Amino acid sequence: MAIVLGTKTVAVYAFNNGRTFAHTTDLFGVYRDLEVTIHTAGPGQAVTSCTYNGVAMTLLSTVSNGGAHGCRATVYTMTDPPEGPHNVVYALAGNCTNAATAQAWTGVDPDNPRGIPVTATGNTNTPTVAVVSEADEVVIDACAVAGFGGDTIALGAGQTDIWHANAGAGASLMGATSYEAGAALNTMSWTLNNARNWATMAWALKPIVPYATRQVEYTIDVWDIEQRILDANGHEVPRYKIKPNKWCRIVGLESTTAEVYASNYDDPTLVYFESVTYDGEMDQVQIVTNRGDLPEVMLSRLASGSTG
């Protein structure tokens, strides 16, 4: 499944100590991921928090250059963000020039969503950072430049623009973010009309792995009346911690052990957890697999033959 950019929202330049702006996460998105890039310049440039729909986002990385009169790029992320319109809220250490983007992506692996970010700083007219990735990944960058009125910033070759803005009259910031298809080495760059302090970072989003090739992480015994899910170490997984997008082996079944299957999907003792819904009040969990509801699958297997 390919990684695709859905909705994107930009909070344009302002001078304050934080922002609230609305962003809609695609309703049709599958394996959703939210990336928020925050671009700041000035003495209060550090970002102290960022939330989406009132839930704290995870800090991916931050990089700064130039001290009180410099710039900073900061990125926050959220795996499987809620669908629909919600607010992004971020706070800064003090008043400074700032701007931000919110980017909704689909097709991102929820268990291993992104690679390690790479950061870079300099005082040239070519903000540049290089990151290693794979051909099926997508590389994103976030750049901040301590600019002056009349400064301009231009997109690097091979990149697709998400947002960038030149420095307006009296402005002290230029911000930019873009993406390109993964490769053995991705060089993400921008071109300035003047050498300035800049701070930039890049990271790779990783696609959802086809479920037929994923590792088996859970086990359940058809003869266990409590229907406990066990992890790879044989420990019971609390119902509220059972996750989707996992393979589970149903033990206690008659099977031809010498047979080799082409994929997990072909192995009759395996099911793939497509969705997991937990009821906290009842402490119950509903699991839908690639072969149907888990209890129905187990009853069917018991009827067809099992070993106690």
C-alpha positions, 0 to 999 in steps of 0.5 A: 500500500502506497503512502499518500498525502491527504489533507494539509493545513497551514498556519501562516506567519504570526508573532505570538507565543503559540497557535490554535488552528483547525485541521481535518484528517481525511475521513477515507484514510487508512493507516493514518498518520499526522505530522505537524511541522513548526517553524520559529525564529526569535528569542522564544523559538522553542516549542513547549507542547503540541496537541491534536484534539486535546491529545499530546502529540509525540515530539519527533525532533527539534533543531535550532541555529543562531541562539536568540536571533536564530531559527528552529524547526520542530516536528510532532507526530501522531499515529492513527489520529482521529478522523475529521476536523480537530484543533492543533494547539502548540505553545512556545517558550515566548513570543516569536515569529512562527508558522506551522503545517499539519499533514495527514498521511495514509498508508503508514505502518502504525507499528513502525511509522517512521525512520530516525530523523536527521538534522542539519544547520548552517549559514549558507544559501542552500539548506540541505540535509540527507537521509537514508530511506527505501524506495517504498518510503516517503521522505519529508523535510522541515526547514526554518530560516532566520530571514529578513524582509525581501529574502526568498526560498525556493524548492529543491530539485525532485521535491514536491512542495507542501508549503513554503513562504518568503520573508515579508516586510520586517519578517524574521522567518522563512519556513518550508516543508516538502516531500519526495519518494524514498531512495537509497539516499535522499538529499532534501534542499532549498535555495535562498537568495542570501546566506542566512542561518538555517535549521532543517531536518528530514525523516522517512515515513514507512509504508504498511507492511503487507499482512501476509508477511508480518511476524506472528506475535499472538497465540490463542488456544481453542481449548482455553475457556478464558480465550486468553491472547498470549504474546510471543513470550507466552504471557497473557496480553491484557484485553485493553492492550491487544492491538490490530494489524497482528498475526495470531496462531490458533493452537490446539488444531489438527495440522500437517506440520510438514506442510510449508505454506506460501504465506501466513494467509495460506496457513489455516492455523493463523488469523490476522487481527484486522480490527480490535474494539475494547469495551472498558466497562465490560472489560471485553474485546471484539476482534475481527480477523481476515477470516471473520470474528475471532470467536466464530473462527475458533468455533469453526476450527473446533468443529473441523477438528482440534487436539486437546 
